[in-house]
Amino acid sequence: MCGQSSCSCKTMGWWQAVNKKLAAEKIRARLERRLAAFLSCEVGGLPRMKIGTLIHTLFLLFGDGEEMGGFHSTMSGVLQILSHEIVWDVEQKVEEAETPREVIN
């Protein structure tokens, strides 16, 4: 048994063992299925959206019911599991190598 409140998970750092790419794929698939069901379309018919955008959209559509948790706790949990970069499809900046500039006189 390894819940968040168990001592072994607190000392082992359970969040480091999560495969973020796999978790993101699973979370995205569930969010896309839910949105597609609401819109009565196939998942393939949806545009590719950021995971954060999907969460915001679903809260817009379903947030007034009791079937979803609170927005802030939901976003906080997803951000803790996946990271800001994965949720918002932020590409890491690549340092551009300094190229000598040609000076024309």
N, CA, C and O atoms as a GROMACS GRO file, in nm:
protein
  420
    1MET      N    1   0.085  -0.117   0.000
    1MET     CA    2   0.000   0.000   0.000
    1MET      C    3   0.090   0.124   0.000
    1MET      O    4   0.177   0.138   0.085
    2CYS      N    5   0.066   0.211  -0.096
    2CYS     CA    6   0.152   0.329  -0.106
    2CYS      C    7   0.067   0.451  -0.141
    2CYS      O    8   0.064   0.494  -0.256
    3GLY      N    9   0.000   0.505  -0.044
    3GLY     CA   10  -0.076   0.628  -0.064
    3GLY      C   11   0.009   0.747  -0.028
    3GLY      O   12   0.119   0.731   0.025
    4GLN      N   13  -0.041   0.865  -0.056
    4GLN     CA   14   0.036   0.985  -0.027
    4GLN      C   15   0.065   1.002   0.121
    4GLN      O   16   0.165   1.063   0.158
    5SER      N   17  -0.021   0.947   0.205
    5SER     CA   18  -0.001   0.966   0.348
    5SER      C   19   0.085   0.857   0.410
    5SER      O   20   0.120   0.867   0.528
    6SER      N   21   0.119   0.752   0.334
    6SER     CA   22   0.200   0.647   0.395
    6SER      C   23   0.345   0.695   0.410
    6SER      O   24   0.394   0.773   0.329
    7CYS      N   25   0.410   0.648   0.514
    7CYS     CA   26   0.546   0.692   0.545
    7CYS      C   27   0.645   0.654   0.436
    7CYS      O   28   0.736   0.730   0.407
    8SER      N   29   0.629   0.536   0.376
    8SER     CA   30   0.726   0.491   0.275
    8SER      C   31   0.726   0.581   0.153
    8SER      O   32   0.830   0.603   0.093
    9CYS      N   33   0.610   0.634   0.116
    9CYS     CA   34   0.606   0.722  -0.001
    9CYS      C   35   0.664   0.858   0.030
    9CYS      O   36   0.723   0.922  -0.057
   10LYS      N   37   0.650   0.903   0.152
   10LYS     CA   38   0.706   1.033   0.188
   10LYS      C   39   0.858   1.028   0.184
   10LYS      O   40   0.923   1.125   0.144
   11THR      N   41   0.914   0.917   0.224
   11THR     CA   42   1.060   0.909   0.227
   11THR      C   43   1.118   0.870   0.091
   11THR      O   44   1.233   0.903   0.062
   12MET      N   45   1.041   0.801   0.007
   12MET     CA   46   1.093   0.756  -0.121
   12MET      C   47   1.075   0.860  -0.231
   12MET      O   48   1.141   0.850  -0.334
   13GLY      N   49   0.990   0.957  -0.213
   13GLY     CA   50   0.966   1.055  -0.317
   13GLY      C   51   0.886   0.994  -0.432
   13GLY      O   52   0.939   0.977  -0.542
   14TRP      N   53   0.760   0.961  -0.409
   14TRP     CA   54   0.676   0.892  -0.507
   14TRP      C   55   0.665   0.968  -0.637
   14TRP      O   56   0.648   0.906  -0.742
   15TRP      N   57   0.674   1.101  -0.634
   15TRP     CA   58   0.656   1.180  -0.756
   15TRP      C   59   0.770   1.161  -0.854
   15TRP      O   60   0.753   1.184  -0.973
   16GLN      N   61   0.885   1.120  -0.806
   16GLN     CA   62   0.999   1.100  -0.895
   16GLN      C   63   0.986   0.971  -0.974
   16GLN      O   64   1.048   0.956  -1.079
   17ALA      N   65   0.906   0.878  -0.927
   17ALA     CA   66   0.891   0.750  -0.994
   17ALA      C   67   0.789   0.756  -1.107
   17ALA      O   68   0.778   0.661  -1.185
   18VAL      N   69   0.714   0.865  -1.118
   18VAL     CA   70   0.609   0.876  -1.220
   18VAL      C   71   0.673   0.902  -1.356
   18VAL      O   72   0.756   0.992  -1.372
   19ASN      N   73   0.634   0.822  -1.454
   19ASN     CA   74   0.676   0.844  -1.591
   19ASN      C   75   0.587   0.956  -1.644
   19ASN      O   76   0.472   0.933  -1.679
   20LYS      N   77   0.640   1.078  -1.651
   20LYS     CA   78   0.560   1.195  -1.685
   20LYS      C   79   0.503   1.188  -1.826
   20LYS      O   80   0.391   1.234  -1.849
   21LYS      N   81   0.577   1.130  -1.919
   21LYS     CA   82   0.527   1.120  -2.056
   21LYS      C   83   0.406   1.027  -2.062
   21LYS      O   84   0.305   1.060  -2.124
   22LEU      N   85   0.416   0.912  -1.996
   22LEU     CA   86   0.306   0.817  -1.994
   22LEU      C   87   0.186   0.877  -1.919
   22LEU      O   88   0.072   0.863  -1.964
   23ALA      N   89   0.212   0.942  -1.807
   23ALA     CA   90   0.104   1.006  -1.730
   23ALA      C   91   0.034   1.111  -1.814
   23ALA      O   92  -0.088   1.121  -1.812
   24ALA      N   93   0.111   1.191  -1.888
   24ALA     CA   94   0.052   1.295  -1.973
   24ALA      C   95  -0.035   1.234  -2.082
   24ALA      O   96  -0.143   1.285  -2.111
   25GLU      N   97   0.010   1.125  -2.142
   25GLU     CA   98  -0.068   1.057  -2.246
   25GLU      C   99  -0.200   1.006  -2.190
   25GLU      O  100  -0.305   1.020  -2.254
   26LYS      N  101  -0.194   0.946  -2.071
   26LYS     CA  102  -0.316   0.892  -2.010
   26LYS      C  103  -0.413   1.004  -1.970
   26LYS      O  104  -0.534   0.992  -1.992
   27ILE      N  105  -0.360   1.111  -1.912
   27ILE     CA  106  -0.446   1.223  -1.872
   27ILE      C  107  -0.507   1.287  -1.996
   27ILE      O  108  -0.626   1.317  -1.997
   28ARG      N  109  -0.426   1.309  -2.100
   28ARG     CA  110  -0.477   1.368  -2.224
   28ARG      C  111  -0.588   1.281  -2.284
   28ARG      O  112  -0.691   1.333  -2.326
   29ALA      N  113  -0.566   1.149  -2.289
   29ALA     CA  114  -0.666   1.059  -2.347
   29ALA      C  115  -0.798   1.067  -2.272
   29ALA      O  116  -0.905   1.070  -2.334
   30ARG      N  117  -0.791   1.070  -2.140
   30ARG     CA  118  -0.915   1.078  -2.061
   30ARG      C  119  -0.986   1.211  -2.084
   30ARG      O  120  -1.108   1.213  -2.099
   31LEU      N  121  -0.912   1.321  -2.086
   31LEU     CA  122  -0.973   1.453  -2.109
   31LEU      C  123  -1.033   1.462  -2.249
   31LEU      O  124  -1.143   1.515  -2.266
   32GLU      N  125  -0.962   1.411  -2.348
   32GLU     CA  126  -1.013   1.416  -2.486
   32GLU      C  127  -1.138   1.330  -2.501
   32GLU      O  128  -1.232   1.371  -2.570
   33ARG      N  129  -1.141   1.212  -2.439
   33ARG     CA  130  -1.261   1.127  -2.446
   33ARG      C  131  -1.381   1.197  -2.384
   33ARG      O  132  -1.492   1.191  -2.437
   34ARG      N  133  -1.358   1.263  -2.272
   34ARG     CA  134  -1.469   1.331  -2.205
   34ARG      C  135  -1.523   1.446  -2.289
   34ARG      O  136  -1.644   1.464  -2.300
   35LEU      N  137  -1.433   1.524  -2.349
   35LEU     CA  138  -1.475   1.635  -2.434
   35LEU      C  139  -1.545   1.584  -2.560
   35LEU      O  140  -1.646   1.640  -2.602
   36ALA      N  141  -1.491   1.478  -2.622
   36ALA     CA  142  -1.552   1.421  -2.742
   36ALA      C  143  -1.692   1.367  -2.712
   36ALA      O  144  -1.784   1.384  -2.793
   37ALA      N  145  -1.709   1.303  -2.597
   37ALA     CA  146  -1.841   1.252  -2.559
   37ALA      C  147  -1.941   1.366  -2.545
   37ALA      O  148  -2.056   1.355  -2.588
   38PHE      N  149  -1.898   1.476  -2.484
   38PHE     CA  150  -1.986   1.591  -2.467
   38PHE      C  151  -2.026   1.650  -2.602
   38PHE      O  152  -2.141   1.690  -2.622
   39LEU      N  153  -1.930   1.656  -2.695
   39LEU     CA  154  -1.956   1.715  -2.826
   39LEU      C  155  -2.013   1.616  -2.927
   39LEU      O  156  -2.041   1.653  -3.041
   40SER      N  157  -2.032   1.491  -2.886
   40SER     CA  158  -2.082   1.384  -2.972
   40SER      C  159  -1.999   1.371  -3.099
   40SER      O  160  -2.051   1.370  -3.211
   41CYS      N  161  -1.869   1.361  -3.080
   41CYS     CA  162  -1.779   1.344  -3.194
   41CYS      C  163  -1.672   1.243  -3.156
   41CYS      O  164  -1.665   1.197  -3.042
   42GLU      N  165  -1.589   1.210  -3.251
   42GLU     CA  166  -1.478   1.120  -3.226
   42GLU      C  167  -1.359   1.201  -3.172
   42GLU      O  168  -1.345   1.319  -3.204
   43VAL      N  169  -1.276   1.137  -3.093
   43VAL     CA  170  -1.158   1.204  -3.038
   43VAL      C  171  -1.072   1.257  -3.152
   43VAL      O  172  -1.015   1.366  -3.141
   44GLY      N  173  -1.061   1.182  -3.260
   44GLY     CA  174  -0.981   1.224  -3.375
   44GLY      C  175  -1.033   1.350  -3.442
   44GLY      O  176  -0.959   1.415  -3.516
   45GLY      N  177  -1.158   1.384  -3.417
   45GLY     CA  178  -1.216   1.504  -3.475
   45GLY      C  179  -1.184   1.631  -3.397
   45GLY      O  180  -1.213   1.741  -3.443
   46LEU      N  181  -1.125   1.615  -3.278
   46LEU     CA  182  -1.089   1.730  -3.197
   46LEU      C  183  -0.954   1.786  -3.240
   46LEU      O  184  -0.866   1.709  -3.282
   47PRO      N  185  -0.936   1.917  -3.232
   47PRO     CA  186  -0.802   1.971  -3.257
   47PRO      C  187  -0.710   1.934  -3.142
   47PRO      O  188  -0.756   1.911  -3.030
   48ARG      N  189  -0.580   1.927  -3.168
   48ARG     CA  190  -0.486   1.899  -3.059
   48ARG      C  191  -0.478   2.022  -2.971
   48ARG      O  192  -0.448   2.132  -3.018
   49MET      N  193  -0.506   2.002  -2.843
   49MET     CA  194  -0.502   2.111  -2.747
   49MET      C  195  -0.402   2.078  -2.638
   49MET      O  196  -0.370   1.962  -2.613
   50LYS      N  197  -0.352   2.181  -2.574
   50LYS     CA  198  -0.265   2.162  -2.459
   50LYS      C  199  -0.346   2.097  -2.348
   50LYS      O  200  -0.468   2.117  -2.340
   51ILE      N  201  -0.282   2.021  -2.262
   51ILE     CA  202  -0.352   1.957  -2.152
   51ILE      C  203  -0.418   2.063  -2.063
   51ILE      O  204  -0.530   2.044  -2.017
   52GLY      N  205  -0.348   2.172  -2.039
   52GLY     CA  206  -0.405   2.281  -1.959
   52GLY      C  207  -0.530   2.338  -2.022
   52GLY      O  208  -0.626   2.370  -1.952
   53THR      N  209  -0.531   2.352  -2.154
   53THR     CA  210  -0.649   2.404  -2.225
   53THR      C  211  -0.765   2.306  -2.214
   53THR      O  212  -0.879   2.347  -2.196
   54LEU      N  213  -0.735   2.176  -2.224
   54LEU     CA  214  -0.841   2.076  -2.208
   54LEU      C  215  -0.903   2.084  -2.069
   54LEU      O  216  -1.025   2.077  -2.054
   55ILE      N  217  -0.820   2.099  -1.968
   55ILE     CA  218  -0.871   2.108  -1.830
   55ILE      C  219  -0.959   2.232  -1.816
   55ILE      O  220  -1.068   2.224  -1.760
   56HIS      N  221  -0.912   2.346  -1.865
   56HIS     CA  222  -0.992   2.468  -1.858
   56HIS      C  223  -1.125   2.452  -1.931
   56HIS      O  224  -1.229   2.494  -1.880
   57THR      N  225  -1.123   2.391  -2.049
   57THR     CA  226  -1.245   2.373  -2.128
   57THR      C  227  -1.343   2.283  -2.055
   57THR      O  228  -1.463   2.313  -2.051
   58LEU      N  229  -1.294   2.174  -1.999
   58LEU     CA  230  -1.384   2.083  -1.928
   58LEU      C  231  -1.442   2.147  -1.802
   58LEU      O  232  -1.556   2.121  -1.767
   59PHE      N  233  -1.364   2.231  -1.735
   59PHE     CA  234  -1.421   2.301  -1.620
   59PHE      C  235  -1.525   2.403  -1.664
   59PHE      O  236  -1.623   2.425  -1.594
   60LEU      N  237  -1.505   2.463  -1.780
   60LEU     CA  238  -1.606   2.555  -1.834
   60LEU      C  239  -1.736   2.481  -1.858
   60LEU      O  240  -1.844   2.533  -1.831
   61LEU      N  241  -1.726   2.358  -1.911
   61LEU     CA  242  -1.845   2.281  -1.947
   61LEU      C  243  -1.907   2.206  -1.830
   61LEU      O  244  -2.030   2.198  -1.820
   62PHE      N  245  -1.825   2.152  -1.740
   62PHE     CA  246  -1.876   2.065  -1.634
   62PHE      C  247  -1.852   2.117  -1.493
   62PHE      O  248  -1.891   2.051  -1.397
   63GLY      N  249  -1.790   2.230  -1.478
   63GLY     CA  250  -1.748   2.278  -1.347
   63GLY      C  251  -1.858   2.310  -1.249
   63GLY      O  252  -1.831   2.326  -1.130
   64ASP      N  253  -1.982   2.321  -1.296
   64ASP     CA  254  -2.092   2.354  -1.203
   64ASP      C  255  -2.152   2.230  -1.138
   64ASP      O  256  -2.237   2.242  -1.050
   65GLY      N  257  -2.110   2.113  -1.180
   65GLY     CA  258  -2.161   1.989  -1.122
   65GLY      C  259  -2.069   1.938  -1.013
   65GLY      O  260  -1.961   1.993  -0.991
   66GLU      N  261  -2.112   1.834  -0.945
   66GLU     CA  262  -2.032   1.778  -0.837
   66GLU      C  263  -1.944   1.662  -0.883
   66GLU      O  264  -1.877   1.600  -0.801
   67GLU      N  265  -1.944   1.633  -1.014
   67GLU     CA  266  -1.863   1.520  -1.061
   67GLU      C  267  -1.716   1.555  -1.077
   67GLU      O  268  -1.635   1.467  -1.103
   68MET      N  269  -1.681   1.681  -1.061
   68MET     CA  270  -1.541   1.723  -1.072
   68MET      C  271  -1.497   1.788  -0.941
   68MET      O  272  -1.578   1.846  -0.868
   69GLY      N  273  -1.370   1.776  -0.914
   69GLY     CA  274  -1.314   1.842  -0.796
   69GLY      C  275  -1.302   1.992  -0.820
   69GLY      O  276  -1.345   2.042  -0.924
   70GLY      N  277  -1.244   2.061  -0.726
   70GLY     CA  278  -1.223   2.204  -0.743
   70GLY      C  279  -1.116   2.233  -0.847
   70GLY      O  280  -1.023   2.154  -0.864
   71PHE      N  281  -1.129   2.343  -0.918
   71PHE     CA  282  -1.037   2.376  -1.026
   71PHE      C  283  -0.894   2.391  -0.976
   71PHE      O  284  -0.803   2.332  -1.034
   72HIS      N  285  -0.875   2.468  -0.872
   72HIS     CA  286  -0.738   2.494  -0.825
   72HIS      C  287  -0.669   2.368  -0.776
   72HIS      O  288  -0.551   2.347  -0.804
   73SER      N  289  -0.740   2.284  -0.704
   73SER     CA  290  -0.677   2.160  -0.657
   73SER      C  291  -0.651   2.065  -0.774
   73SER      O  292  -0.552   1.993  -0.774
   74THR      N  293  -0.740   2.064  -0.873
   74THR     CA  294  -0.719   1.980  -0.990
   74THR      C  295  -0.597   2.025  -1.070
   74THR      O  296  -0.512   1.943  -1.105
   75MET      N  297  -0.588   2.154  -1.098
   75MET     CA  298  -0.473   2.206  -1.174
   75MET      C  299  -0.344   2.187  -1.095
   75MET      O  300  -0.241   2.152  -1.152
   76SER      N  301  -0.350   2.209  -0.965
   76SER     CA  302  -0.231   2.191  -0.882
   76SER      C  303  -0.182   2.047  -0.888
   76SER      O  304  -0.062   2.022  -0.901
   77GLY      N  305  -0.275   1.953  -0.879
   77GLY     CA  306  -0.237   1.812  -0.885
   77GLY      C  307  -0.177   1.774  -1.019
   77GLY      O  308  -0.076   1.704  -1.024
   78VAL      N  309  -0.238   1.820  -1.127
   78VAL     CA  310  -0.186   1.789  -1.260
   78VAL      C  311  -0.048   1.852  -1.280
   78VAL      O  312   0.041   1.789  -1.336
   79LEU      N  313  -0.032   1.975  -1.235
   79LEU     CA  314   0.098   2.041  -1.247
   79LEU      C  315   0.205   1.971  -1.165
   79LEU      O  316   0.320   1.962  -1.208
   80GLN      N  317   0.169   1.921  -1.047
   80GLN     CA  318   0.266   1.849  -0.964
   80GLN      C  319   0.305   1.717  -1.028
   80GLN      O  320   0.421   1.676  -1.020
   81ILE      N  321   0.210   1.649  -1.091
   81ILE     CA  322   0.239   1.520  -1.153
   81ILE      C  323   0.319   1.537  -1.282
   81ILE      O  324   0.418   1.468  -1.304
   82LEU      N  325   0.276   1.630  -1.366
   82LEU     CA  326   0.334   1.641  -1.500
   82LEU      C  327   0.442   1.747  -1.514
   82LEU      O  328   0.544   1.722  -1.578
   83SER      N  329   0.424   1.861  -1.457
   83SER     CA  330   0.511   1.979  -1.466
   83SER      C  331   0.444   2.084  -1.556
   83SER      O  332   0.363   2.052  -1.643
   84HIS      N  333   0.481   2.207  -1.532
   84HIS     CA  334   0.427   2.320  -1.608
   84HIS      C  335   0.456   2.305  -1.757
   84HIS      O  336   0.371   2.333  -1.841
   85GLU      N  337   0.577   2.260  -1.789
   85GLU     CA  338   0.620   2.249  -1.929
   85GLU      C  339   0.535   2.150  -2.007
   85GLU      O  340   0.502   2.174  -2.123
   86ILE      N  341   0.500   2.038  -1.945
   86ILE     CA  342   0.419   1.937  -2.013
   86ILE      C  343   0.274   1.983  -2.025
   86ILE      O  344   0.213   1.968  -2.130
   87VAL      N  345   0.218   2.038  -1.918
   87VAL     CA  346   0.078   2.081  -1.919
   87VAL      C  347   0.052   2.188  -2.025
   87VAL      O  348  -0.052   2.188  -2.090
   88TRP      N  349   0.146   2.279  -2.040
   88TRP     CA  350   0.126   2.391  -2.132
   88TRP      C  351   0.209   2.379  -2.260
   88TRP      O  352   0.223   2.477  -2.333
   89ASP      N  353   0.263   2.260  -2.288
   89ASP     CA  354   0.344   2.236  -2.410
   89ASP      C  355   0.451   2.343  -2.430
   89ASP      O  356   0.470   2.394  -2.540
   90VAL      N  357   0.520   2.375  -2.323
   90VAL     CA  358   0.627   2.475  -2.331
   90VAL      C  359   0.752   2.405  -2.382
   90VAL      O  360   0.798   2.306  -2.324
   91GLU      N  361   0.807   2.458  -2.490
   91GLU     CA  362   0.929   2.400  -2.542
   91GLU      C  363   1.047   2.462  -2.469
   91GLU      O  364   1.050   2.582  -2.444
   92GLN      N  365   1.143   2.378  -2.436
   92GLN     CA  366   1.261   2.429  -2.368
   92GLN      C  367   1.342   2.513  -2.466
   92GLN      O  368   1.359   2.476  -2.582
   93LYS      N  369   1.391   2.626  -2.417
   93LYS     CA  370   1.470   2.714  -2.502
   93LYS      C  371   1.606   2.650  -2.528
   93LYS      O  372   1.672   2.598  -2.438
   94VAL      N  373   1.644   2.655  -2.652
   94VAL     CA  374   1.774   2.603  -2.690
   94VAL      C  375   1.866   2.723  -2.706
   94VAL      O  376   1.837   2.817  -2.780
   95GLU      N  377   1.977   2.717  -2.635
   95GLU     CA  378   2.073   2.827  -2.643
   95GLU      C  379   2.130   2.831  -2.784
   95GLU      O  380   2.185   2.733  -2.834
   96GLU      N  381   2.115   2.947  -2.848
   96GLU     CA  382   2.170   2.962  -2.981
   96GLU      C  383   2.319   2.987  -2.971
   96GLU      O  384   2.366   3.068  -2.891
   97ALA      N  385   2.391   2.917  -3.052
   97ALA     CA  386   2.536   2.935  -3.052
   97ALA      C  387   2.568   3.070  -3.113
   97ALA      O  388   2.506   3.113  -3.211
   98GLU      N  389   2.663   3.136  -3.054
   98GLU     CA  390   2.705   3.266  -3.106
   98GLU      C  391   2.767   3.245  -3.243
   98GLU      O  392   2.864   3.170  -3.258
   99THR      N  393   2.712   3.311  -3.341
   99THR     CA  394   2.771   3.305  -3.474
   99THR      C  395   2.835   3.439  -3.502
   99THR      O  396   2.777   3.544  -3.474
  100PRO      N  397   2.953   3.435  -3.556
  100PRO     CA  398   3.019   3.563  -3.584
  100PRO      C  399   2.940   3.640  -3.689
  100PRO      O  400   2.898   3.586  -3.791
  101ARG      N  401   2.922   3.766  -3.661
  101ARG     CA  402   2.847   3.850  -3.753
  101ARG      C  403   2.946   3.922  -3.845
  101ARG      O  404   3.051   3.971  -3.803
  102GLU      N  405   2.909   3.925  -3.967
  102GLU     CA  406   2.996   3.989  -4.065
  102GLU      C  407   2.967   4.137  -4.066
  102GLU      O  408   2.852   4.179  -4.079
  103VAL      N  409   3.071   4.215  -4.053
  103VAL     CA  410   3.058   4.361  -4.053
  103VAL      C  411   3.097   4.411  -4.191
  103VAL      O  412   3.207   4.384  -4.240
  104ILE      N  413   3.006   4.482  -4.252
  104ILE     CA  414   3.033   4.538  -4.385
  104ILE      C  415   3.055   4.686  -4.372
  104ILE      O  416   2.971   4.758  -4.317
  105ASN      N  417   3.169   4.734  -4.421
  105ASN     CA  418   3.201   4.876  -4.417
  105ASN      C  419   3.185   4.940  -4.550
  105ASN      O  420   3.208   5.060  -4.564
   0.00000   0.00000   0.00000
